[in-house]
Amino acid sequence: MNTTLNVPGISCDHCKKTIEGAVGQLDGIGMVEVDIDQRTVAIDFDDNAVTLPEIVATLDEAGYEVAR
């Protein structure tokens, strides 16, 4: 499954590395790509291994709120 999340708090390379590291460690994640300029996170994941709410919770735990 592919999704792109809007994360307004993304502002720098540190944000990019933090998000890609946190989400990338979850089981079932195939790809995580942060676009600093657009403030988005593109994710390819196996929804049998990880759910979107789990991904959003991981972002929240890392200090980044997903825009609803």
TIRO-2110 file (N, C-alpha, C; in Angstrom, 1 decimal):
// TIRO-2110
0.8, -1.2, 0.0, N, 1, A
0.0, 0.0, 0.0, CA, 1, A
0.9, 1.2, 0.0, C, 1, A
0.5, 2.3, -0.7, N, 2, A
1.2, 3.5, -0.7, CA, 2, A
0.4, 4.6, -0.2, C, 2, A
1.0, 5.6, 0.6, N, 3, A
0.3, 6.7, 1.1, CA, 3, A
1.3, 7.9, 1.2, C, 3, A
0.7, 9.1, 1.2, N, 4, A
1.5, 10.3, 1.4, CA, 4, A
0.8, 11.1, 2.5, C, 4, A
1.6, 11.4, 3.6, N, 5, A
1.1, 12.1, 4.7, CA, 5, A
1.6, 13.5, 4.7, C, 5, A
0.7, 14.4, 5.1, N, 6, A
1.1, 15.8, 5.3, CA, 6, A
1.6, 16.0, 6.7, C, 6, A
2.9, 16.5, 6.9, N, 7, A
3.4, 16.6, 8.2, CA, 7, A
4.0, 18.0, 8.3, C, 7, A
3.2, 19.0, 8.7, N, 8, A
3.6, 20.4, 8.7, CA, 8, A
4.9, 20.7, 9.5, C, 8, A
5.2, 19.9, 10.5, N, 9, A
6.4, 20.2, 11.3, CA, 9, A
7.8, 19.9, 10.6, C, 9, A
7.8, 19.3, 9.4, N, 10, A
9.0, 19.0, 8.8, CA, 10, A
9.7, 20.3, 8.3, C, 10, A
10.9, 20.5, 8.7, N, 11, A
11.6, 21.8, 8.3, CA, 11, A
13.1, 21.7, 7.9, C, 11, A
13.7, 20.5, 8.1, N, 12, A
15.1, 20.4, 7.9, CA, 12, A
15.6, 18.9, 7.7, C, 12, A
16.8, 18.8, 7.4, N, 13, A
17.4, 17.5, 7.2, CA, 13, A
17.3, 16.6, 8.5, C, 13, A
17.4, 17.2, 9.7, N, 14, A
17.3, 16.5, 10.9, CA, 14, A
15.9, 15.8, 11.0, C, 14, A
14.9, 16.6, 10.6, N, 15, A
13.5, 16.1, 10.6, CA, 15, A
13.4, 14.9, 9.7, C, 15, A
14.0, 15.0, 8.5, N, 16, A
14.0, 14.0, 7.5, CA, 16, A
14.6, 12.7, 8.0, C, 16, A
15.8, 12.8, 8.6, N, 17, A
16.5, 11.6, 9.2, CA, 17, A
15.7, 11.0, 10.3, C, 17, A
15.1, 11.8, 11.2, N, 18, A
14.4, 11.3, 12.3, CA, 18, A
13.2, 10.5, 11.9, C, 18, A
12.4, 11.1, 10.9, N, 19, A
11.2, 10.5, 10.4, CA, 19, A
11.5, 9.2, 9.7, C, 19, A
12.5, 9.3, 8.8, N, 20, A
12.8, 8.1, 8.0, CA, 20, A
13.4, 7.0, 8.9, C, 20, A
14.1, 7.3, 9.9, N, 21, A
14.6, 6.3, 10.8, CA, 21, A
13.5, 5.7, 11.7, C, 21, A
12.6, 6.5, 12.2, N, 22, A
11.6, 6.0, 13.1, CA, 22, A
10.6, 5.1, 12.3, C, 22, A
10.1, 5.6, 11.2, N, 23, A
9.1, 4.9, 10.4, CA, 23, A
9.8, 3.7, 9.7, C, 23, A
11.0, 3.9, 9.2, N, 24, A
11.7, 2.8, 8.5, CA, 24, A
12.0, 1.6, 9.4, C, 24, A
12.0, 1.7, 10.7, N, 25, A
12.3, 0.6, 11.5, CA, 25, A
11.0, -0.3, 11.8, C, 25, A
9.9, 0.2, 11.4, N, 26, A
8.7, -0.6, 11.6, CA, 26, A
8.6, -1.8, 10.6, C, 26, A
8.1, -2.9, 11.1, N, 27, A
7.9, -4.1, 10.2, CA, 27, A
7.0, -3.7, 9.1, C, 27, A
7.2, -4.2, 7.9, N, 28, A
6.3, -4.0, 6.8, CA, 28, A
6.6, -2.7, 6.0, C, 28, A
7.5, -1.9, 6.4, N, 29, A
7.8, -0.7, 5.7, CA, 29, A
8.8, -1.0, 4.5, C, 29, A
8.3, -0.7, 3.3, N, 30, A
9.2, -0.9, 2.1, CA, 30, A
10.0, 0.3, 1.8, C, 30, A
9.4, 1.5, 2.0, N, 31, A
10.1, 2.8, 1.6, CA, 31, A
9.5, 3.9, 2.4, C, 31, A
10.3, 4.8, 2.8, N, 32, A
9.9, 6.1, 3.5, CA, 32, A
10.7, 7.2, 2.8, C, 32, A
10.0, 8.2, 2.3, N, 33, A
10.7, 9.3, 1.6, CA, 33, A
10.1, 10.6, 2.1, C, 33, A
10.9, 11.4, 2.8, N, 34, A
10.5, 12.7, 3.3, CA, 34, A
10.8, 13.8, 2.2, C, 34, A
9.8, 14.6, 1.9, N, 35, A
10.1, 15.8, 1.1, CA, 35, A
10.0, 17.0, 2.0, C, 35, A
11.1, 17.6, 2.3, N, 36, A
11.2, 18.8, 3.2, CA, 36, A
10.4, 19.9, 2.6, C, 36, A
10.6, 20.3, 1.4, N, 37, A
9.9, 21.4, 0.8, CA, 37, A
8.4, 21.3, 0.8, C, 37, A
7.9, 20.1, 0.5, N, 38, A
6.4, 19.9, 0.5, CA, 38, A
5.9, 19.5, 1.8, C, 38, A
6.8, 19.2, 2.8, N, 39, A
6.4, 18.8, 4.1, CA, 39, A
5.5, 17.5, 4.1, C, 39, A
5.9, 16.6, 3.3, N, 40, A
5.2, 15.3, 3.1, CA, 40, A
6.1, 14.1, 3.4, C, 40, A
5.4, 13.0, 3.7, N, 41, A
6.1, 11.7, 3.9, CA, 41, A
5.4, 10.7, 3.1, C, 41, A
6.1, 10.2, 2.1, N, 42, A
5.6, 9.1, 1.2, CA, 42, A
6.1, 7.8, 1.8, C, 42, A
5.1, 6.9, 1.9, N, 43, A
5.4, 5.6, 2.5, CA, 43, A
4.8, 4.5, 1.7, C, 43, A
5.6, 3.4, 1.5, N, 44, A
5.2, 2.2, 0.8, CA, 44, A
5.2, 1.1, 1.9, C, 44, A
4.1, 0.5, 2.2, N, 45, A
4.1, -0.5, 3.3, CA, 45, A
3.1, -1.6, 3.1, C, 45, A
3.4, -2.7, 3.8, N, 46, A
2.6, -3.9, 3.7, CA, 46, A
1.5, -3.8, 4.8, C, 46, A
0.3, -3.5, 4.5, N, 47, A
-0.8, -3.3, 5.5, CA, 47, A
-1.2, -4.6, 6.2, C, 47, A
-0.6, -5.7, 5.9, N, 48, A
-0.7, -6.9, 6.7, CA, 48, A
0.2, -7.0, 7.8, C, 48, A
1.3, -6.2, 7.7, N, 49, A
2.3, -6.1, 8.8, CA, 49, A
2.3, -4.9, 9.7, C, 49, A
1.8, -3.8, 9.1, N, 50, A
1.7, -2.5, 9.9, CA, 50, A
0.5, -1.7, 9.4, C, 50, A
-0.1, -1.0, 10.3, N, 51, A
-1.3, -0.3, 9.9, CA, 51, A
-1.0, 1.2, 9.8, C, 51, A
-1.8, 1.9, 9.1, N, 52, A
-1.6, 3.4, 9.0, CA, 52, A
-1.7, 4.0, 10.3, C, 52, A
-2.6, 3.7, 11.2, N, 53, A
-2.6, 4.3, 12.6, CA, 53, A
-1.3, 4.0, 13.3, C, 53, A
-0.7, 2.9, 13.1, N, 54, A
0.6, 2.6, 13.8, CA, 54, A
1.7, 3.5, 13.2, C, 54, A
1.7, 3.7, 11.9, N, 55, A
2.6, 4.7, 11.3, CA, 55, A
2.4, 6.1, 11.9, C, 55, A
1.2, 6.5, 11.9, N, 56, A
0.9, 7.8, 12.4, CA, 56, A
1.3, 8.0, 13.9, C, 56, A
1.1, 6.9, 14.7, N, 57, A
1.5, 6.9, 16.1, CA, 57, A
3.0, 7.0, 16.2, C, 57, A
3.7, 6.3, 15.3, N, 58, A
5.2, 6.4, 15.4, CA, 58, A
5.7, 7.8, 15.0, C, 58, A
5.0, 8.4, 14.1, N, 59, A
5.4, 9.8, 13.8, CA, 59, A
5.1, 10.7, 15.0, C, 59, A
4.0, 10.5, 15.6, N, 60, A
3.6, 11.3, 16.8, CA, 60, A
4.7, 11.1, 17.9, C, 60, A
5.1, 9.9, 18.1, N, 61, A
6.0, 9.6, 19.2, CA, 61, A
7.4, 10.2, 18.8, C, 61, A
7.7, 10.4, 17.6, N, 62, A
8.9, 11.1, 17.1, CA, 62, A
8.8, 12.6, 17.2, C, 62, A
7.6, 13.1, 17.5, N, 63, A
7.4, 14.5, 17.6, CA, 63, A
6.8, 15.2, 16.4, C, 63, A
6.3, 14.4, 15.5, N, 64, A
5.7, 15.0, 14.3, CA, 64, A
4.3, 14.7, 14.1, C, 64, A
3.4, 15.7, 14.1, N, 65, A
2.0, 15.5, 14.0, CA, 65, A
1.6, 15.4, 12.5, C, 65, A
0.7, 14.5, 12.2, N, 66, A
0.2, 14.4, 10.8, CA, 66, A
-1.0, 15.2, 10.7, C, 66, A
-1.1, 16.1, 9.7, N, 67, A
-2.2, 16.9, 9.4, CA, 67, A
-3.4, 16.0, 9.0, C, 67, A
-4.5, 16.3, 9.6, N, 68, A
-5.7, 15.4, 9.2, CA, 68, A
-6.5, 16.1, 8.2, C, 68, A
END
